[in-house]
Amino acid sequence: MIELEDRTAGQVADTLLHLVKGLGSSDEEQDLRAAAADFHALVGTRNNLVHAKPGISIGGEQALYRHGDQWLLSELESVADAFACCSTRLDKALQGLLDHGEKPL
């Protein structure tokens, strides 16, 4: 079993992409491959959010800042929805493989 406990989000995403490369072409396997790609695409967003600093926008709203980018509440809600959607896709895809007797990654 591959230990992911001490890996960064990027390393986890890279490992997941590596593991799904060897899958076949069933619907469940394609779903998992797509979900893994979505997770990989969200890593940069996750890193920017986790490492952002709090501040106040020009309009007086609370915001987070990272590398000159501003994150307002509406953007944070949108990103949270994307994370939740990706998590659900990964969960369903993995469960689909297990339900069809595939061996776990």
Phi and psi restraints in degrees (value plus and minus 20) as a CYANA .aco file:
   2 ILE   PHI    -100.9   -60.9
   2 ILE   PSI     107.7   147.7
   3 GLU   PHI    -104.8   -64.8
   3 GLU   PSI     105.2   145.2
   4 LEU   PHI    -132.0   -92.0
   4 LEU   PSI     -22.4    17.6
   5 GLU   PHI     -74.0   -34.0
   5 GLU   PSI     -64.5   -24.5
   6 ASP   PHI    -119.9   -79.9
   6 ASP   PSI      -5.8    34.2
   7 ARG   PHI    -113.6   -73.6
   7 ARG   PSI     133.8   173.8
   8 THR   PHI     -94.1   -54.1
   8 THR   PSI     146.4   186.4
   9 ALA   PHI     -78.8   -38.8
   9 ALA   PSI     -59.1   -19.1
  10 GLY   PHI     -84.7   -44.7
  10 GLY   PSI     -59.9   -19.9
  11 GLN   PHI     -87.7   -47.7
  11 GLN   PSI     -58.3   -18.3
  12 VAL   PHI     -83.5   -43.5
  12 VAL   PSI     -65.2   -25.2
  13 ALA   PHI     -82.7   -42.7
  13 ALA   PSI     -63.6   -23.6
  14 ASP   PHI     -82.4   -42.4
  14 ASP   PSI     -61.7   -21.7
  15 THR   PHI     -83.8   -43.8
  15 THR   PSI     -63.9   -23.9
  16 LEU   PHI     -81.3   -41.3
  16 LEU   PSI     -64.4   -24.4
  17 LEU   PHI     -81.6   -41.6
  17 LEU   PSI     -60.3   -20.3
  18 HIS   PHI     -82.2   -42.2
  18 HIS   PSI     -63.0   -23.0
  19 LEU   PHI     -87.8   -47.8
  19 LEU   PSI     -56.4   -16.4
  20 VAL   PHI    -100.2   -60.2
  20 VAL   PSI     -32.5     7.5
  21 LYS   PHI     -78.7   -38.7
  21 LYS   PSI     -55.1   -15.1
  22 GLY   PHI    -102.9   -62.9
  22 GLY   PSI     -18.9    21.1
  23 LEU   PHI     -96.1   -56.1
  23 LEU   PSI     140.7   180.7
  24 GLY   PHI     -98.9   -58.9
  24 GLY   PSI    -170.7  -130.7
  25 SER   PHI    -141.4  -101.4
  25 SER   PSI       1.5    41.5
  26 SER   PHI     -86.8   -46.8
  26 SER   PSI     143.9   183.9
  27 ASP   PHI     -78.5   -38.5
  27 ASP   PSI     -61.7   -21.7
  28 GLU   PHI     -83.9   -43.9
  28 GLU   PSI     -61.4   -21.4
  29 GLU   PHI     -88.9   -48.9
  29 GLU   PSI     -58.6   -18.6
  30 GLN   PHI     -86.3   -46.3
  30 GLN   PSI     -58.9   -18.9
  31 ASP   PHI     -81.5   -41.5
  31 ASP   PSI     -62.6   -22.6
  32 LEU   PHI     -86.5   -46.5
  32 LEU   PSI     -60.4   -20.4
  33 ARG   PHI     -81.0   -41.0
  33 ARG   PSI     -63.7   -23.7
  34 ALA   PHI     -86.9   -46.9
  34 ALA   PSI     -60.3   -20.3
  35 ALA   PHI     -85.1   -45.1
  35 ALA   PSI     -58.5   -18.5
  36 ALA   PHI     -83.8   -43.8
  36 ALA   PSI     -59.6   -19.6
  37 ALA   PHI     -85.3   -45.3
  37 ALA   PSI     -59.4   -19.4
  38 ASP   PHI     -82.4   -42.4
  38 ASP   PSI     -63.5   -23.5
  39 PHE   PHI     -80.3   -40.3
  39 PHE   PSI     -65.8   -25.8
  40 HIS   PHI     -78.8   -38.8
  40 HIS   PSI     -60.9   -20.9
  41 ALA   PHI     -86.9   -46.9
  41 ALA   PSI     -46.5    -6.5
  42 LEU   PHI    -106.3   -66.3
  42 LEU   PSI     -28.2    11.8
  43 VAL   PHI     -79.3   -39.3
  43 VAL   PSI     -66.3   -26.3
  44 GLY   PHI     -82.0   -42.0
  44 GLY   PSI     -60.3   -20.3
  45 THR   PHI     -83.8   -43.8
  45 THR   PSI     -63.7   -23.7
  46 ARG   PHI     -80.7   -40.7
  46 ARG   PSI     -65.4   -25.4
  47 ASN   PHI     -82.7   -42.7
  47 ASN   PSI     -62.8   -22.8
  48 ASN   PHI     -82.8   -42.8
  48 ASN   PSI     -59.1   -19.1
  49 LEU   PHI     -88.9   -48.9
  49 LEU   PSI     -67.4   -27.4
  50 VAL   PHI     -84.2   -44.2
  50 VAL   PSI     -54.6   -14.6
  51 HIS   PHI    -119.5   -79.5
  51 HIS   PSI     -10.5    29.5
  52 ALA   PHI     -93.1   -53.1
  52 ALA   PSI     137.8   177.8
  53 LYS   PHI    -132.6   -92.6
  53 LYS   PSI     122.6   162.6
  54 PRO   PHI     -93.5   -53.5
  54 PRO   PSI     132.9   172.9
  55 GLY   PHI    -188.9  -148.9
  55 GLY   PSI    -193.1  -153.1
  56 ILE   PHI    -139.3   -99.3
  56 ILE   PSI     111.9   151.9
  57 SER   PHI     -94.0   -54.0
  57 SER   PSI     149.4   189.4
  58 ILE   PHI     -77.9   -37.9
  58 ILE   PSI     -54.1   -14.1
  59 GLY   PHI    -100.7   -60.7
  59 GLY   PSI     -18.4    21.6
  60 GLY   PHI      69.1   109.1
  60 GLY   PSI     -15.3    24.7
  61 GLU   PHI    -103.9   -63.9
  61 GLU   PSI     130.5   170.5
  62 GLN   PHI     -89.7   -49.7
  62 GLN   PSI     122.1   162.1
  63 ALA   PHI    -171.2  -131.2
  63 ALA   PSI     146.4   186.4
  64 LEU   PHI    -133.7   -93.7
  64 LEU   PSI     127.6   167.6
  65 TYR   PHI    -150.4  -110.4
  65 TYR   PSI     119.7   159.7
  66 ARG   PHI    -173.5  -133.5
  66 ARG   PSI     106.9   146.9
  67 HIS   PHI      30.8    70.8
  67 HIS   PSI      19.2    59.2
  68 GLY   PHI      61.6   101.6
  68 GLY   PSI     -26.5    13.5
  69 ASP   PHI    -107.1   -67.1
  69 ASP   PSI     122.0   162.0
  70 GLN   PHI    -128.0   -88.0
  70 GLN   PSI     114.1   154.1
  71 TRP   PHI    -136.3   -96.3
  71 TRP   PSI      90.3   130.3
  72 LEU   PHI    -112.4   -72.4
  72 LEU   PSI     149.7   189.7
  73 LEU   PHI     -76.0   -36.0
  73 LEU   PSI     -62.3   -22.3
  74 SER   PHI     -82.5   -42.5
  74 SER   PSI     -57.2   -17.2
  75 GLU   PHI     -89.9   -49.9
  75 GLU   PSI     -58.2   -18.2
  76 LEU   PHI     -84.4   -44.4
  76 LEU   PSI     -59.4   -19.4
  77 GLU   PHI     -84.2   -44.2
  77 GLU   PSI     -61.0   -21.0
  78 SER   PHI     -83.9   -43.9
  78 SER   PSI     -63.3   -23.3
  79 VAL   PHI     -85.8   -45.8
  79 VAL   PSI     -61.2   -21.2
  80 ALA   PHI     -80.5   -40.5
  80 ALA   PSI     -60.5   -20.5
  81 ASP   PHI     -82.6   -42.6
  81 ASP   PSI     -61.1   -21.1
  82 ALA   PHI     -84.1   -44.1
  82 ALA   PSI     -60.7   -20.7
  83 PHE   PHI     -83.6   -43.6
  83 PHE   PSI     -65.1   -25.1
  84 ALA   PHI     -83.3   -43.3
  84 ALA   PSI     -62.0   -22.0
  85 CYS   PHI     -82.5   -42.5
  85 CYS   PSI     -64.1   -24.1
  86 CYS   PHI     -83.5   -43.5
  86 CYS   PSI     -63.3   -23.3
  87 SER   PHI     -81.1   -41.1
  87 SER   PSI     -63.5   -23.5
  88 THR   PHI     -83.9   -43.9
  88 THR   PSI     -62.6   -22.6
  89 ARG   PHI     -81.8   -41.8
  89 ARG   PSI     -64.4   -24.4
  90 LEU   PHI     -82.8   -42.8
  90 LEU   PSI     -64.1   -24.1
  91 ASP   PHI     -81.3   -41.3
  91 ASP   PSI     -68.0   -28.0
  92 LYS   PHI     -84.5   -44.5
  92 LYS   PSI     -60.7   -20.7
  93 ALA   PHI     -85.8   -45.8
  93 ALA   PSI     -64.5   -24.5
  94 LEU   PHI     -85.1   -45.1
  94 LEU   PSI     -61.9   -21.9
  95 GLN   PHI     -84.0   -44.0
  95 GLN   PSI     -57.6   -17.6
  96 GLY   PHI     -80.9   -40.9
  96 GLY   PSI     -60.8   -20.8
  97 LEU   PHI     -84.6   -44.6
  97 LEU   PSI     -64.8   -24.8
  98 LEU   PHI     -85.9   -45.9
  98 LEU   PSI     -57.3   -17.3
  99 ASP   PHI     -85.9   -45.9
  99 ASP   PSI     -45.6    -5.6
 100 HIS   PHI    -120.2   -80.2
 100 HIS   PSI      -1.9    38.1
 101 GLY   PHI      58.2    98.2
 101 GLY   PSI      -7.2    32.8
 102 GLU   PHI     -93.8   -53.8
 102 GLU   PSI     127.6   167.6
 103 LYS   PHI     -95.5   -55.5
 103 LYS   PSI     123.9   163.9
 104 PRO   PHI     -81.3   -41.3
 104 PRO   PSI     134.7   174.7
